[in-house]
Amino acid sequence: MGYEFEGMEYARLADMRPVRRQRYVELLDRGLNFTQAAHVVGVSKRTGNA
């Protein structure tokens, strides 16, 4: 079983986390607020966990 984020498959959750974090930061830079960016990457805005 792997993990998928934006069409890419990752063998380990630890491999996917930095990619998801980078996407979150990019979305913030583009003007999304914290709640919107968290929703796009699939994490809780409160905890930062999926």
Phi, psi and omega in degrees: 000133179241186180239141183238137175215122179050045174084357179256142180258133179237136182289324182234147177300323180298334177282330183277328186304313180296327179293315179295320179297317179296319178297320178300313180296319178300318179295321176296319178296332180277356174109359176288150176276175184302318181295314180296315181296319179298319179296318181297316182274353174084035177235162176286132178294335183278316185255337184079009180254154179288000000 
